[in-house]
Amino acid sequence: MDLNKFKDKNLVLSLAQAIQKKSNSFGLLRIMHVCGTHENSIMRYALRDLLPNNIKLIAGPGCPVCVTSSRDIDAIINFGIKNKSKCIIATFGDMLRVKGSQYSLFSASKAGLLNVKMVYGLDELIELARNTKKEVIFFSVGFETTAAPVASVIKNYNLPENLSFFSVHKYTPNGVLELLKAGKINIDALLLPGHACVISGVSAYEKIADNFKLPCVAAGFEPADILSAVLMIINQIEHKTSKAENEYKRVLKYEGNKLGQKTLNDVFGLTDSIWRGLGIIRKSGFDFNAKYNFLNAKAKFNIQFSNKYIEEQKGCRCAEVILGVIEPTQCPLYAKGLCTPYNPIGPCMVSDEGTCRNWWEVKGEI
């Protein structure tokens, strides 16, 4: 499929004009997205500049790396340090620099305290385990988009006995639902994450639309996708409806991927989970079902968790950025140039999906 048509200047400007024309019929409209890739596109294509002043696109908790708890990072690092000669900690690249209470995986490795290996895919992870006698623990991070392929590999592959998984996967719909219930998010509509909805489905957000009277629209990641979704939200507001809709029909089925959902449910169950800076969120994390618990590194090695952990480094306001309470430039560490992609203090500056990182890439130091 040619994606260039979704970047066509004339189409994008016509959508922006349609939004502008309708904007006088309502007051302030706060639309939160829960996807770092959306924020990347919004910043890269300067979409906020095309919108009227009363429509605000707010970045929410859409970066799985950013919401990974310091408690989990501390636990895997402390275990790795104690068992340096016996194990290798593997993970994807964007998790390496997220700091726990004291170390990130990268800084602990650089200090010679533990063995860390970055992998680019699950095939590389399996090959790593097959080529060593050490225990390989995969620090497995991501929303359902990543959790589903991990579950598929676990269910369908003959994995090496020395490979296990430390799951910190999160389930987006329940995370957003519980934050809304707790009154931690103050918004008028939701822009749903297209790729996560490919697995969970737009239908997973029906209860949010119904219970909180919030228009919800799943969108793709090109400029025309995002502006089309904004227009769909405005149309719902005009007609005084609140429902879950699908803008991303070329990729996404409303009910999601049934096979992916079944695979996820076979391998993992939903459990209460700590989201960094946001606290414990009910039924928002993926942990192993009994049948596959032999691959659960937490159980296999009796990994210990401390109740003394630091979620936010001094001066860091990532939690408020994740909740859409402030913009990155309002954080003193960002504003003073102390937190950068080269020296990330808060998790929002680490990953390409982090809001602060996305702002920095476009705006730079202020």
Sine and cosine of phi, psi and omega as CSV:
sin_phi,cos_phi,sin_psi,cos_psi,sin_omega,cos_omega
0.00,0.00,0.71,-0.71,0.01,-1.00
-0.99,0.15,0.95,-0.33,-0.03,-1.00
-0.99,0.16,-0.19,0.98,-0.04,-1.00
-0.87,0.49,-0.49,0.87,-0.01,-1.00
-0.92,0.40,-0.39,0.92,0.04,-1.00
-0.99,0.10,-0.05,1.00,0.09,-1.00
-0.93,-0.37,0.05,1.00,-0.07,-1.00
-0.84,0.54,0.79,-0.61,-0.09,-1.00
-0.86,0.51,-0.70,0.71,-0.03,-1.00
-0.90,0.43,-0.65,0.76,0.03,-1.00
-0.90,0.43,-0.72,0.70,-0.02,-1.00
-0.88,0.48,-0.70,0.71,-0.01,-1.00
-0.92,0.39,-0.58,0.81,0.02,-1.00
-0.92,0.38,-0.61,0.79,0.07,-1.00
-0.91,0.42,-0.68,0.73,0.02,-1.00
-0.88,0.47,-0.64,0.77,0.03,-1.00
-0.92,0.40,-0.62,0.78,0.03,-1.00
-0.90,0.43,-0.64,0.77,0.05,-1.00
-0.91,0.42,-0.70,0.71,0.01,-1.00
-0.85,0.52,-0.67,0.74,-0.05,-1.00
-0.90,0.44,-0.58,0.82,-0.04,-1.00
-1.00,0.06,-0.23,0.97,-0.18,-0.98
-0.93,0.38,-0.35,0.94,-0.02,-1.00
-0.97,0.23,-0.16,0.99,-0.07,-1.00
-1.00,0.05,-0.01,1.00,0.02,-1.00
-0.51,-0.86,0.19,-0.98,0.01,-1.00
-1.00,0.04,-0.62,-0.78,-0.02,-1.00
-0.91,0.42,0.75,-0.67,0.03,-1.00
-0.83,-0.56,0.92,-0.39,-0.03,-1.00
-0.98,-0.22,0.94,-0.34,-0.02,-1.00
-0.95,-0.31,0.88,-0.47,0.03,-1.00
-0.98,-0.18,0.72,-0.69,0.19,-0.98
-0.97,-0.23,0.43,-0.90,0.00,-1.00
-0.82,-0.57,0.81,0.59,-0.06,-1.00
-0.43,-0.90,0.86,-0.52,0.02,-1.00
-0.90,0.44,-0.50,0.87,0.03,-1.00
-0.93,0.36,-0.56,0.83,0.11,-0.99
-0.89,0.46,-0.71,0.71,0.01,-1.00
-0.88,0.47,-0.62,0.78,0.05,-1.00
-0.86,0.52,-0.72,0.69,0.00,-1.00
-0.93,0.37,-0.66,0.75,0.00,-1.00
-0.87,0.50,-0.67,0.74,0.00,-1.00
-0.96,0.28,-0.70,0.72,-0.08,-1.00
-0.89,0.45,-0.61,0.79,-0.03,-1.00
-0.98,-0.18,0.17,0.99,0.05,-1.00
0.78,0.63,0.70,0.72,-0.08,-1.00
-0.93,0.37,-0.48,0.88,0.04,-1.00
-0.89,0.46,-0.52,0.85,0.00,-1.00
-0.94,0.34,-0.32,0.95,0.00,-1.00
-1.00,0.02,-0.16,0.99,-0.07,-1.00
-0.99,-0.12,0.48,-0.88,0.08,-1.00
-0.91,0.41,0.32,-0.95,-0.11,-0.99
-0.90,0.44,-0.40,0.92,-0.05,-1.00
-1.00,0.03,0.05,1.00,0.08,-1.00
-0.92,-0.39,0.89,-0.45,-0.05,-1.00
-0.93,-0.37,0.83,-0.56,0.14,-0.99
-1.00,-0.07,0.90,-0.43,-0.11,-0.99
-0.94,-0.35,0.77,-0.64,0.06,-1.00
-0.99,0.17,0.79,-0.61,-0.01,-1.00
-0.93,-0.36,-0.39,-0.92,-0.08,-1.00
-0.98,0.18,0.90,0.43,-0.11,-0.99
-0.96,-0.29,0.28,0.96,0.00,-1.00
-0.86,-0.52,0.94,-0.34,-0.07,-1.00
-0.90,0.43,-0.53,0.85,0.06,-1.00
-0.91,0.42,-0.67,0.75,-0.04,-1.00
-0.90,0.43,-0.55,0.83,-0.08,-1.00
-1.00,-0.09,0.08,1.00,0.08,-1.00
-0.94,0.33,0.82,-0.57,-0.12,-0.99
-0.93,0.36,0.59,-0.81,0.11,-0.99
-0.86,0.52,-0.52,0.86,0.02,-1.00
-0.87,0.49,-0.67,0.74,0.01,-1.00
-0.94,0.33,-0.65,0.76,0.02,-1.00
-0.89,0.45,-0.70,0.72,0.04,-1.00
-0.86,0.51,-0.67,0.74,-0.07,-1.00
-0.89,0.45,-0.71,0.70,-0.04,-1.00
-0.95,0.32,-0.58,0.82,0.03,-1.00
-0.93,0.37,-0.73,0.69,-0.01,-1.00
-0.88,0.47,-0.64,0.77,0.05,-1.00
-0.91,0.42,-0.69,0.73,-0.01,-1.00
-0.89,0.46,-0.60,0.80,0.03,-1.00
-0.91,0.41,-0.70,0.71,-0.03,-1.00
-0.93,0.37,-0.40,0.92,-0.09,-1.00
-0.84,-0.55,0.58,0.82,-0.10,-0.99
-0.82,0.57,-0.65,0.76,-0.07,-1.00
-0.97,0.23,-0.23,0.97,-0.13,-0.99
-0.94,-0.34,-0.27,0.96,-0.14,-0.99
-0.61,-0.79,0.36,-0.93,0.09,-1.00
-0.85,-0.52,0.76,-0.65,0.10,-1.00
-1.00,-0.09,0.86,-0.51,0.00,-1.00
-0.92,-0.40,0.53,-0.85,0.06,-1.00
-0.28,-0.96,0.14,-0.99,0.09,-1.00
-0.98,0.21,0.36,-0.93,-0.17,-0.98
-0.87,0.49,-0.60,0.80,-0.10,-1.00
-0.96,0.27,-0.12,0.99,0.03,-1.00
-1.00,-0.01,-0.25,0.97,-0.17,-0.99
-0.90,0.44,-0.61,0.79,-0.15,-0.99
-0.99,-0.15,0.05,1.00,0.03,-1.00
-0.97,0.25,0.85,-0.53,-0.13,-0.99
-0.99,0.13,0.66,-0.75,0.20,-0.98
-1.00,0.06,-0.55,-0.84,0.01,-1.00
-0.92,0.39,-0.55,0.83,-0.04,-1.00
-0.77,-0.63,-0.73,0.69,-0.08,-1.00
-0.88,-0.47,0.39,-0.92,0.35,-0.94
-0.99,-0.15,0.22,-0.98,0.08,-1.00
-0.85,0.52,-0.63,0.78,-0.01,-1.00
-0.91,0.41,-0.75,0.66,-0.06,-1.00
-0.93,0.37,-0.58,0.82,0.04,-1.00
-0.92,0.39,-0.62,0.79,0.05,-1.00
-0.92,0.39,-0.69,0.72,0.00,-1.00
-0.88,0.47,-0.53,0.85,0.03,-1.00
-0.98,0.18,-0.02,1.00,0.03,-1.00
0.98,0.20,0.36,0.93,-0.09,-1.00
-1.00,0.02,-0.42,0.91,0.00,-1.00
-0.42,-0.91,0.25,-0.97,0.00,-1.00
-0.99,-0.11,0.86,-0.51,-0.01,-1.00
-0.81,-0.59,0.65,-0.76,0.03,-1.00
-0.75,-0.67,0.82,-0.57,0.11,-0.99
-1.00,0.08,0.72,-0.69,0.06,-1.00
-0.86,-0.51,0.49,-0.87,-0.03,-1.00
-0.99,-0.11,-0.27,0.96,-0.02,-1.00
-0.27,-0.96,0.16,-0.99,-0.06,-1.00
-0.95,0.32,-0.47,0.88,0.07,-1.00
-0.91,0.42,-0.63,0.78,0.04,-1.00
-0.92,0.38,-0.58,0.81,0.06,-1.00
-0.88,0.48,-0.73,0.69,-0.01,-1.00
-0.90,0.44,-0.67,0.74,0.01,-1.00
-0.90,0.44,-0.63,0.77,0.04,-1.00
-0.85,0.52,-0.73,0.69,-0.02,-1.00
-0.91,0.41,-0.60,0.80,-0.02,-1.00
-0.94,0.35,-0.39,0.92,-0.09,-1.00
-0.98,-0.21,0.26,0.97,0.05,-1.00
-0.62,-0.78,0.43,-0.90,0.09,-1.00
-1.00,-0.03,-0.13,0.99,0.01,-1.00
-0.97,0.22,0.36,-0.93,0.14,-0.99
-0.95,0.32,0.72,-0.70,0.05,-1.00
-0.92,-0.40,0.86,-0.52,0.01,-1.00
-0.93,-0.38,0.85,-0.53,0.01,-1.00
-1.00,-0.06,0.89,-0.45,0.07,-1.00
-0.99,0.17,0.99,-0.14,-0.29,-0.96
-0.99,-0.14,0.96,-0.29,-0.16,-0.99
-0.89,-0.46,0.55,-0.83,0.13,-0.99
0.61,-0.79,0.29,-0.96,0.11,-0.99
-0.98,0.19,-0.19,-0.98,-0.08,-1.00
-0.86,0.51,-0.38,0.92,0.05,-1.00
-0.85,0.53,-0.65,0.76,0.00,-1.00
-1.00,-0.01,-0.57,0.82,-0.03,-1.00
-0.88,0.47,-0.58,0.81,-0.04,-1.00
-0.90,0.44,-0.76,0.65,0.05,-1.00
-0.91,0.42,-0.54,0.84,0.09,-1.00
-0.89,0.46,-0.70,0.71,0.03,-1.00
-0.89,0.46,-0.62,0.78,0.00,-1.00
-0.90,0.43,-0.67,0.74,0.04,-1.00
-0.90,0.44,-0.68,0.73,0.00,-1.00
-0.89,0.46,-0.65,0.76,-0.08,-1.00
-0.98,0.20,-0.54,0.84,-0.22,-0.98
-0.93,-0.36,-0.15,0.99,-0.05,-1.00
-0.94,-0.33,0.47,-0.88,0.13,-0.99
-1.00,0.05,1.00,-0.05,-0.15,-0.99
-0.99,0.11,0.50,-0.86,0.07,-1.00
-0.87,0.49,0.56,-0.83,-0.05,-1.00
-0.92,0.40,-0.36,0.93,-0.04,-1.00
-1.00,-0.02,0.18,0.98,0.02,-1.00
-0.96,-0.28,0.76,-0.65,0.09,-1.00
-0.62,-0.78,0.15,-0.99,-0.15,-0.99
-0.78,-0.63,0.73,-0.68,0.13,-0.99
-0.97,-0.26,0.99,-0.16,-0.12,-0.99
-0.99,0.10,0.83,-0.55,0.20,-0.98
-0.83,-0.56,0.49,0.87,0.01,-1.00
-0.91,0.41,0.55,-0.84,-0.02,-1.00
-0.85,-0.53,0.49,-0.87,0.02,-1.00
-0.95,-0.30,0.93,-0.36,-0.17,-0.98
-0.87,0.50,-0.77,0.64,-0.09,-1.00
-0.83,0.56,-0.70,0.71,-0.02,-1.00
-0.95,0.32,-0.54,0.84,0.06,-1.00
-0.87,0.49,-0.75,0.67,0.01,-1.00
-0.91,0.41,-0.68,0.73,-0.01,-1.00
-0.85,0.52,-0.74,0.68,-0.06,-1.00
-0.94,0.34,-0.57,0.82,0.06,-1.00
-0.91,0.41,-0.60,0.80,0.07,-1.00
-0.92,0.39,-0.68,0.73,0.03,-1.00
-0.86,0.51,-0.60,0.80,-0.04,-1.00
-0.99,0.16,-0.08,1.00,0.00,-1.00
0.95,0.30,0.36,0.93,-0.02,-1.00
-1.00,0.08,-0.24,0.97,0.01,-1.00
-0.87,-0.49,0.78,-0.62,-0.02,-1.00
-0.89,-0.46,0.99,-0.10,-0.11,-0.99
-0.62,-0.79,0.15,-0.99,0.01,-1.00
-0.92,-0.40,-0.27,0.96,-0.03,-1.00
-0.29,-0.96,0.31,-0.95,0.01,-1.00
-0.85,-0.53,0.73,-0.68,0.18,-0.98
-0.99,-0.15,0.94,-0.35,-0.16,-0.99
-0.99,0.12,0.52,-0.85,-0.05,-1.00
-0.96,0.27,0.91,-0.42,-0.08,-1.00
-0.84,0.54,-0.73,0.68,-0.09,-1.00
-0.96,0.29,-0.58,0.81,0.06,-1.00
-0.92,0.39,-0.59,0.81,0.02,-1.00
-0.93,0.36,-0.36,0.93,0.09,-1.00
-0.83,0.55,-0.58,0.81,0.05,-1.00
-1.00,0.04,-0.86,0.52,-0.16,-0.99
-0.97,0.23,-0.43,0.90,-0.02,-1.00
1.00,0.03,0.46,-0.89,0.11,-0.99
-0.91,0.40,-0.50,0.86,-0.04,-1.00
-0.86,0.50,-0.42,0.91,0.00,-1.00
-0.91,0.42,-0.26,0.96,-0.03,-1.00
-0.97,-0.22,0.09,1.00,-0.01,-1.00
-0.87,0.50,-0.65,0.76,-0.03,-1.00
-0.92,0.38,-0.48,0.88,0.07,-1.00
-0.94,0.35,-0.72,0.69,0.02,-1.00
-0.87,0.49,-0.67,0.74,-0.05,-1.00
-0.95,0.30,-0.76,0.65,-0.13,-0.99
-0.96,0.29,-0.52,0.86,-0.08,-1.00
-0.92,-0.39,0.09,1.00,0.00,-1.00
0.79,0.62,0.73,0.69,-0.01,-1.00
-0.93,-0.36,0.86,-0.52,0.18,-0.98
-0.87,0.50,0.74,-0.68,-0.01,-1.00
-0.78,-0.62,0.80,-0.61,0.01,-1.00
-0.71,-0.70,0.84,-0.55,0.08,-1.00
-0.99,0.17,0.73,-0.69,-0.09,-1.00
-0.76,-0.65,0.45,-0.89,0.18,-0.98
-0.98,0.21,-0.29,-0.96,-0.23,-0.97
-0.86,-0.51,0.07,1.00,0.08,-1.00
-1.00,0.02,0.33,-0.94,-0.05,-1.00
-0.81,0.58,-0.69,0.73,-0.01,-1.00
-0.92,0.40,-0.54,0.84,0.06,-1.00
-0.87,0.50,-0.77,0.64,-0.11,-0.99
-0.92,0.38,-0.69,0.72,0.01,-1.00
-0.93,0.37,-0.58,0.82,0.08,-1.00
-0.88,0.47,-0.66,0.75,0.02,-1.00
-0.91,0.42,-0.64,0.77,0.06,-1.00
-0.87,0.49,-0.67,0.74,0.01,-1.00
-0.90,0.43,-0.63,0.78,0.06,-1.00
-0.90,0.45,-0.62,0.79,0.05,-1.00
-0.90,0.43,-0.70,0.71,0.02,-1.00
-0.88,0.48,-0.64,0.77,0.02,-1.00
-0.89,0.45,-0.62,0.79,0.07,-1.00
-0.89,0.45,-0.68,0.73,-0.01,-1.00
-0.90,0.44,-0.65,0.76,0.03,-1.00
-0.88,0.48,-0.60,0.80,-0.03,-1.00
-1.00,-0.05,0.11,0.99,0.03,-1.00
0.81,0.59,0.71,0.70,0.07,-1.00
-0.87,-0.49,0.37,-0.93,0.07,-1.00
-0.66,-0.75,0.96,-0.29,-0.01,-1.00
-0.55,-0.83,0.21,-0.98,0.06,-1.00
-1.00,-0.08,0.86,-0.52,-0.05,-1.00
-0.84,-0.54,0.29,-0.96,-0.07,-1.00
-0.86,-0.51,0.95,-0.31,0.13,-0.99
-0.99,0.10,-0.43,0.90,-0.20,-0.98
-1.00,-0.06,0.72,0.69,-0.15,-0.99
-0.92,0.39,-0.36,0.93,0.00,-1.00
-0.93,0.36,-0.29,0.96,-0.03,-1.00
-0.83,-0.56,-0.60,0.80,-0.25,-0.97
-0.96,-0.28,0.75,-0.66,0.16,-0.99
-1.00,-0.03,0.62,-0.79,-0.06,-1.00
-0.82,0.57,-0.65,0.76,-0.04,-1.00
-1.00,0.09,-0.06,1.00,0.01,-1.00
0.99,0.14,-0.25,-0.97,-0.03,-1.00
-0.99,-0.12,0.97,-0.24,-0.08,-1.00
-0.90,0.44,-0.63,0.78,0.03,-1.00
-0.91,0.41,-0.68,0.73,0.05,-1.00
-0.88,0.47,-0.65,0.76,0.02,-1.00
-0.90,0.44,-0.67,0.74,0.00,-1.00
-0.90,0.43,-0.68,0.73,0.01,-1.00
-0.89,0.46,-0.71,0.71,0.05,-1.00
-0.85,0.52,-0.73,0.68,-0.05,-1.00
-0.94,0.35,-0.47,0.89,0.05,-1.00
-0.93,0.36,-0.65,0.76,-0.11,-0.99
-1.00,0.00,-0.68,0.74,-0.11,-0.99
-0.89,-0.47,0.43,-0.90,0.19,-0.98
-0.85,-0.52,0.38,-0.92,0.01,-1.00
-0.99,0.12,0.68,-0.74,-0.02,-1.00
-0.65,-0.76,0.30,-0.96,0.09,-1.00
-0.90,0.45,0.60,-0.80,-0.12,-0.99
-0.57,-0.82,0.59,-0.81,0.06,-1.00
-0.99,0.11,0.81,-0.59,0.14,-0.99
-0.97,-0.23,0.78,-0.62,-0.13,-0.99
-0.81,0.58,0.84,-0.55,0.04,-1.00
0.98,0.21,-0.17,0.99,-0.07,-1.00
-0.94,-0.35,-0.23,0.97,0.03,-1.00
1.00,-0.02,-0.20,-0.98,-0.01,-1.00
-0.98,0.20,0.79,-0.61,0.02,-1.00
-0.89,-0.46,0.81,-0.59,-0.09,-1.00
-0.89,0.46,0.67,-0.75,0.14,-0.99
0.74,0.67,0.71,0.71,-0.07,-1.00
-0.85,-0.53,0.06,1.00,0.00,-1.00
-0.83,-0.56,0.47,-0.88,0.04,-1.00
-0.99,-0.15,0.84,-0.54,0.12,-0.99
-0.75,-0.66,0.30,-0.95,-0.17,-0.98
-0.93,0.36,0.67,-0.74,0.22,-0.98
-0.96,0.28,0.30,-0.95,-0.11,-0.99
-0.83,0.55,-0.63,0.77,-0.07,-1.00
-0.86,0.50,-0.54,0.84,-0.07,-1.00
-0.93,-0.37,0.24,0.97,-0.08,-1.00
-0.92,0.39,-0.26,0.97,0.05,-1.00
-0.92,0.38,-0.27,0.96,0.06,-1.00
-0.99,-0.13,0.00,1.00,-0.04,-1.00
-0.99,0.11,0.95,-0.30,-0.05,-1.00
-0.87,0.48,-0.55,0.83,-0.01,-1.00
-0.87,0.49,-0.67,0.74,-0.01,-1.00
-0.99,0.16,-0.67,0.74,-0.07,-1.00
-0.86,0.52,-0.64,0.77,-0.08,-1.00
-0.93,-0.36,0.12,0.99,-0.01,-1.00
0.77,0.64,0.77,0.64,-0.03,-1.00
-0.91,0.42,0.74,-0.67,-0.09,-1.00
-1.00,-0.07,0.58,-0.82,0.03,-1.00
-0.89,-0.46,0.69,-0.72,0.04,-1.00
-1.00,-0.09,0.55,-0.83,0.11,-0.99
-1.00,0.04,-0.06,1.00,0.03,-1.00
-0.97,-0.26,1.00,-0.06,0.00,-1.00
-0.63,-0.78,0.44,-0.90,-0.06,-1.00
-0.94,-0.34,0.93,-0.37,-0.01,-1.00
-0.98,0.22,-0.63,0.78,-0.05,-1.00
-0.88,-0.48,0.78,-0.63,0.14,-0.99
-0.94,0.34,0.42,-0.91,-0.07,-1.00
-0.83,0.56,0.82,-0.57,0.03,-1.00
1.00,0.00,-0.25,0.97,-0.05,-1.00
-0.97,0.23,0.69,-0.72,-0.01,-1.00
-0.85,-0.52,0.55,0.83,-0.03,-1.00
-0.84,0.54,-0.64,0.77,-0.04,-1.00
-0.86,0.52,-0.64,0.77,0.01,-1.00
-0.95,0.32,-0.55,0.84,0.08,-1.00
-0.91,0.42,-0.70,0.72,-0.01,-1.00
-0.88,0.47,-0.57,0.82,0.00,-1.00
-1.00,0.07,-0.05,1.00,0.01,-1.00
0.97,0.24,0.29,0.96,-0.01,-1.00
-0.97,0.23,-0.62,0.79,0.05,-1.00
-0.76,-0.66,0.29,-0.96,0.15,-0.99
-1.00,-0.05,0.38,-0.93,-0.04,-1.00
-0.79,0.61,-0.62,0.78,-0.05,-1.00
-0.92,0.39,-0.21,0.98,0.04,-1.00
-1.00,0.03,-0.11,0.99,0.08,-1.00
-0.99,0.16,0.77,-0.64,-0.05,-1.00
-0.89,0.46,-0.49,0.87,0.00,-1.00
-0.94,0.33,-0.62,0.78,0.07,-1.00
-0.93,0.36,-0.74,0.67,-0.09,-1.00
-0.88,0.48,-0.53,0.85,-0.02,-1.00
-1.00,-0.07,0.05,1.00,0.02,-1.00
0.95,0.32,0.34,0.94,-0.01,-1.00
-0.99,0.11,-0.50,0.87,0.02,-1.00
-0.94,-0.33,0.92,-0.40,-0.04,-1.00
-0.70,-0.71,0.21,-0.98,0.07,-1.00
-0.87,0.49,-0.36,0.93,0.00,-1.00
-1.00,0.03,-0.34,0.94,0.06,-1.00
-0.60,-0.80,0.93,0.36,-0.08,-1.00
-0.96,0.29,0.83,-0.56,0.06,-1.00
-1.00,-0.07,-0.71,0.70,0.04,-1.00
-0.98,-0.19,0.43,-0.90,-0.05,-1.00
-0.90,0.43,-0.42,0.91,-0.02,-1.00
-0.93,0.37,-0.23,0.97,0.00,-1.00
-0.99,-0.13,-0.05,1.00,-0.13,-0.99
-1.00,0.03,-0.89,0.46,-0.16,-0.99
-0.99,0.17,0.41,-0.91,0.12,-0.99
-0.89,0.46,-0.29,0.96,0.04,-1.00
-1.00,-0.06,-0.10,1.00,0.00,-1.00
-0.96,0.27,0.67,-0.74,-0.06,-1.00
-0.88,0.47,-0.71,0.71,-0.01,-1.00
-0.89,0.45,-0.64,0.77,0.03,-1.00
-0.89,0.45,-0.69,0.73,0.01,-1.00
-0.89,0.45,-0.67,0.75,0.03,-1.00
-0.91,0.42,-0.66,0.75,-0.02,-1.00
-0.89,0.46,-0.66,0.75,-0.04,-1.00
-0.88,0.47,-0.50,0.87,-0.02,-1.00
-0.99,-0.12,-0.74,0.67,-0.11,-0.99
-1.00,-0.01,-0.49,0.87,-0.07,-1.00
0.95,0.33,-0.30,-0.96,-0.01,-1.00
-0.96,0.28,0.66,-0.75,-0.01,-1.00
-0.98,-0.19,0.00,0.00,0.00,0.00
